[in-house]
């Protein structure tokens, strides 16, 4: 036990660095996936069939394959097959490849949530807006969008919580996030080897972060109850 207390400062410092990388990947994914998901949703609902079929095909591919495989393909395919290592080397290149993979993956999942939210708004409201002289863009932003947000908050919250845990998959391309940092002490890191407790301790970081997100998303859902 005394040995664990001696190792604690070193372990916490390393886990904090890994968790910062996890947070960066989490927020970059949300910033990219939210707008891209909406664009894909519009593409899926488009009356222009080639665009609609293409959007639905991309969503089918991404949702039908594991995120881990997508990470490996996006990171290794350009260099090993095309002989063009677009991501470069080092941690920055791995982070960029992981960000692209996560954004594309979650944008496709978000697009289906957006599509369900938009199509769930009664058609009669759009017709009423047209009768009142509103343009289609005005109807979307002032009527459809607000009601869509209320409908998609619960499923979107679930995906956001899942994203927190999915960031750990980035270690498959050696991105040094928090799980990587915790696992390193089993193999030998900072003079510590054969220690498994730092890996278990990473769960505390996920629990705290997910707890904060759950509270914030719950409050957001309550504030949108005026649509009931």
C-alpha positions in Angstrom: 0.0 0.0 0.0 2.8 2.4 0.8 4.3 1.7 -2.6 1.0 2.7 -4.3 0.9 6.0 -2.4 4.5 6.7 -3.5 3.6 6.0 -7.1 0.3 8.0 -7.0 1.8 11.5 -8.0 3.5 10.0 -11.0 0.5 8.0 -12.1 -2.0 10.9 -11.6 0.3 13.2 -13.6 0.5 10.7 -16.5 -3.3 10.0 -16.4 -4.0 13.8 -16.5 -2.0 14.2 -19.6 -3.8 11.2 -21.2 -7.2 12.6 -20.1 -6.4 15.9 -21.7 -5.9 14.1 -25.0 -9.2 12.2 -24.5 -11.0 15.6 -23.9 -9.5 17.1 -27.0 -10.6 14.2 -29.1 -14.1 14.3 -27.5 -14.7 18.0 -28.2 -13.1 18.0 -31.7 -15.4 15.1 -32.6 -18.5 17.0 -31.4 -17.5 20.2 -33.1 -17.1 18.4 -36.4 -19.8 15.8 -36.2 -22.7 18.1 -35.2 -22.7 20.2 -38.5 -21.5 17.3 -40.7 -24.3 15.1 -39.4 -26.9 17.7 -40.3 -25.5 18.0 -43.8 -25.6 14.2 -44.2 -29.2 14.2 -42.9 -30.2 16.8 -45.5 -28.4 14.7 -48.2 -30.3 11.5 -47.1 -33.7 13.4 -47.3 -32.8 15.2 -50.5 -35.2 14.8 -53.5 -32.1 14.5 -55.7 -31.8 10.7 -55.7 -28.1 10.4 -56.5 -27.3 12.5 -53.5 -29.8 10.7 -51.3 -28.6 7.3 -52.3 -24.9 8.3 -51.8 -25.6 9.7 -48.3 -27.6 6.6 -47.3 -24.8 4.4 -48.6 -22.1 6.2 -46.6 -24.3 6.0 -43.5 -24.8 2.3 -44.1 -21.1 1.6 -44.5 -20.1 3.6 -41.4 -22.8 2.3 -39.1 -22.3 -1.3 -40.4 -18.6 -1.5 -39.6 -16.7 -1.2 -36.3 -15.2 2.1 -35.4 -11.9 0.3 -34.7 -11.7 -0.9 -38.3 -12.4 2.6 -39.5 -9.6 4.0 -37.4 -7.1 1.4 -38.7 -8.2 2.0 -42.4 -8.1 5.8 -42.2 -4.8 5.9 -40.4 -2.8 3.1 -42.3 -4.5 2.9 -45.7 -2.9 6.1 -47.2 0.6 5.1 -46.2 0.6 1.4 -46.8 -1.6 1.2 -49.9 -1.4 4.6 -51.5 2.2 5.2 -50.4 1.2 8.7 -49.3 1.4 9.0 -45.5 -1.0 12.1 -45.4 -1.1 12.0 -41.6 2.6 12.4 -41.1 4.2 10.9 -38.0 4.1 11.5 -34.3 1.3 12.1 -31.9 -0.2 15.0 -34.0 -0.7 12.8 -37.0 -2.3 10.1 -35.0 -4.6 12.6 -33.3 -5.6 14.1 -36.7 -6.4 10.6 -38.1 -8.4 9.7 -35.0 -10.3 13.0 -35.2 -11.3 12.4 -38.9 -12.4 8.8 -38.0 -14.5 9.8 -35.0 -16.1 12.8 -36.8 -17.1 10.8 -39.8 -18.4 7.9 -37.6 -20.4 10.0 -35.2 -21.7 12.4 -38.0 -23.4 9.4 -39.6 -25.0 8.3 -36.3 -26.0 11.9 -35.6 -27.5 12.2 -39.1 -30.0 9.5 -38.4 -31.0 11.2 -35.2 -31.4 14.5 -37.0 -33.4 12.8 -39.8 -35.7 11.2 -37.2 -36.2 14.5 -35.4 -37.0 16.5 -38.5 -39.4 13.9 -40.0 -41.0 13.6 -36.6 -42.3 17.1 -36.7 -45.9 17.1 -38.1 -46.2 18.0 -41.7 -49.2 20.2 -40.9 -47.0 22.7 -39.2 -45.0 23.3 -42.4 -48.2 23.6 -44.3 -49.5 26.1 -41.7 -46.3 28.1 -42.1 -46.7 28.3 -45.9 -50.3 29.5 -45.4 -49.0 32.3 -43.2 -46.6 33.4 -45.8 -43.4 32.0 -44.3 -40.6 30.8 -46.6 -39.3 27.2 -46.3 -36.1 28.4 -44.6 -38.1 30.4 -42.1 -40.3 27.4 -41.3 -37.2 25.2 -40.8 -35.3 27.6 -38.5 -38.3 29.0 -36.6 -40.6 26.0 -36.4 -39.0 22.7 -37.4 -35.5 23.2 -35.9 -36.6 24.1 -32.4 -38.9 21.2 -32.2 -36.3 18.9 -33.7 -33.8 19.9 -31.0 -36.3 18.9 -28.3 -36.9 15.5 -29.9 -33.2 14.6 -30.5 -31.8 15.6 -27.1 -32.4 12.2 -25.4 -30.9 10.0 -28.2 -28.1 12.6 -28.8 -27.3 12.5 -25.1 -26.9 8.8 -25.3 -24.5 9.1 -28.3 -22.5 11.8 -26.5 -22.0 9.6 -23.4 -21.0 6.7 -25.7 -18.5 8.9 -27.4 -16.7 9.5 -24.1 -16.0 5.8 -23.8 -15.4 5.3 -27.5 -12.4 7.7 -27.3 -10.5 4.8 -25.7 -10.5 3.0 -29.1 -8.0 5.6 -30.4 -5.3 3.6 -28.6 -5.5 1.1 -31.5 -3.4 3.5 -33.6 -1.2 4.3 -30.6 -2.8 7.6 -29.7 -1.8 8.2 -26.1 -5.1 8.9 -24.5 -6.0 8.0 -20.9 -6.4 4.2 -21.3 -3.0 4.1 -23.1 -1.5 6.1 -20.2 -2.9 3.7 -17.6 -1.9 0.6 -19.5 1.6 1.8 -19.9 2.3 1.2 -16.2 1.7 -2.5 -16.7 4.5 -2.6 -19.3 6.9 -0.2 -17.7 6.5 3.6 -17.6 8.2 6.3 -15.5 10.1 3.6 -13.6 6.9 1.7 -12.8 6.1 -1.7 -14.2 3.6 -4.5 -13.4 1.1 -2.1 -11.8 -2.5 -2.8 -12.9 -4.2 -0.4 -10.5 -3.6 2.7 -12.7 -5.6 1.1 -15.5 -8.5 0.5 -13.1 -8.1 4.1 -11.8 -8.9 5.5 -15.3 -12.5 4.4 -14.7 -12.8 7.2 -12.1 -12.0 9.8 -14.8 -14.7 8.4 -17.1 -17.3 8.1 -14.3 -16.7 11.7 -13.2 -16.8 13.1 -16.7 -19.8 11.1 -17.7 -21.5 12.2 -14.5 -21.0 15.9 -15.3 -22.2 15.4 -18.8 -25.3 13.5 -17.6 -26.2 16.4 -15.3 -25.7 19.0 -18.0 -27.6 17.2 -20.6 -30.4 16.5 -18.1 -30.7 20.2 -17.4 -30.8 20.9 -21.1 -33.6 18.4 -21.6 -35.6 20.0 -18.8 -35.2 23.5 -20.3 -36.7 22.3 -23.6 -39.8 20.9 -21.9 -41.8 23.9 -23.1 -42.5 22.0 -26.3 -44.6 19.5 -24.4 
